[in-house]
Amino acid sequence: MTRYNNWFAFKKNSRNLHADLGKSSYCIYATVGHSLTDYRLYEQMVIEKYGIRTESAYRSHIATHYAYDRRYGQKLQKAIEHTKTL
C-alpha cells in the first residue's frame, strides 16, 4: 500500500482524493499528503457521525471498527505511551 502512498489501505470512497484506483479498488494517491488528508477527512466524518467526544472514545471506535487485529487498541495505546516518552 505504501507504494501507492495509501498509508491507511483506503478503498474507493466518496472523498475522492485518490488519483487512481488499483487492484481491488484500493486508492492510489499522488502523494502521501493526499493519503493523510483523506484520513483526516475520514476521521472528521467518524467523529461527527458517531458523536465521539474524547480521544479514548475515538481510539476505541477505531480499534473495534477499522482494525483487523483484535489487539490493535492495546498496541495503539502502547505506541502512544511510548511516543510520549520521547
Secondary structure, DSSP 4 states (H G I P E B T S, - for coil): -GGGT-TT--BS-TT---SEE-GGGBEE-SSHHHHHHHHHHHHHHHHHHHT--SHHHHHHHHHHHT-SSTTHHHHHHHHHHHHHH-
